[in-house]
Amino acid sequence: MGISFGSINSGLPKDIVQQIVAAEKIPLQQMNTRKGKIENKKALLGDLTQRVENLRGDIYASKSARSFREFQVNVSEDWLGVSVDKNLAEPGSYQIEVLQLAQKSSAISNGVEDKDETYLGVGYLQYELPNGDSKEVYIDSDNSSLSGIAKMINKDNENGMHANVINSGDGTDTPWKIIITLEDTGDEAKATFPSLYLVDGEEDIFFENKRDAQDAKIKLDGFEIEVPSNRATEIIPGATIDLKKAKPGDEVTVEITEDTAKIADKIEGLVGKINDVLTFIKEQNALDESVDTSQTLGGDLTLQTLESRIRGTIFKNISTDYGNKRIGDLGLAFQRDGMLKLDTEKLKSKLDANYDEVAQVITGKYTRENGKVKGFIDNLDDLVSQSLKRPGGVLTSRKEGLNSQIRQIDRKIESKQRHIDKKEQMLKQKFARLEETMSRIKSQGSGLAGLGGGGNPVTQLG
């Protein structure tokens, strides 16, 4: 419980301690204000750091020759689908003719009256693959209908088959049939369906028609090729071809080319991220009499260093098989406002004229003697890594410096607060004793006055 006192006896203001403590707290307020300004700088530095980190995603999307490359695929007919893996594909033009689609082994049964009620007996279904493996599915009395047989086939995940019960719609009294299909296509997936071995059924059930599995057959540039699936991945390097229709005699042209527009968009996105950093620096350095530089990064050496390194990266020479080049040779240049601008038409023109030259300028090249020769993306990656590395990066070092200042202020605030708390306690005790002393003196004076009949006690004592 705190000590309190009035000012009846001493004549001092009742809030004298509070006034003294408030005066002592003025330096605390000043330190908190200074800390707030440093924290504002730290927040701005965090914004800048995030903008630099945002560059990394675009850098990694184009850092290697493969990741930088983008392809477009042109197919003369929509019934042939082609997609490419840019890490494996190469530009080229191909002629494809689809002679025959791949198909699965399948069989359809004769019809029964009811798919759920007609009892077909117990036994098993057997089929044999070309490699000699024999598969069997057992049918018990609880699953002796068409629906039950389909259920038993479909619940076995290892038999490689799928069953459907269908209404054939043939207008007979026995429209319900079962179609059994193997999952795999191709010659090697041909199956022999000898029969359904069921006994004691109300009706006989057997395979009425069968279809053999077969490979797809295509012609690539005039030469016939067989593939086991309607999705072929080994015909054109890095391309997946989906065969949707067989059209013998009808050739389809497939062209795989560099997608210069998409590549230009990637570089445009990268330039945008660099401009985000430059915009921040420009805004912070826009100084006038209204700007409080004590809580902004205007004129900060960190900004000057980062901007200088960005400019150095843009103007840096890059060794290629076509001589020393700069990223500016591809259409990237600084504008009067300090921002970068990419001439996308110039870049596309360069890509069309000599893709390898552009790729070397941006992603560098490998040599037997010196290993990797860095390109623009590598230099930009170095800039980002050096700025963000721990310890020693220009941004991380500045952040640590601000954190150090905040910690120092916190220690001073804590020390000053302890001093104020002690002083407040001491003042309360002192003024309490003063009140007590003044109270005793007044009491003694009143007693002396009583002895003299109410006159002045001092006069009476004289």
Order of alpha helices (4+ residues) and beta strands (2+ residues): alpha-alpha-alpha-beta-beta-beta-beta-beta-beta-alpha-beta-beta-beta-beta-beta-beta-beta-beta-beta-alpha-alpha-beta-beta-beta-beta-alpha-alpha-beta-beta-alpha-alpha-alpha
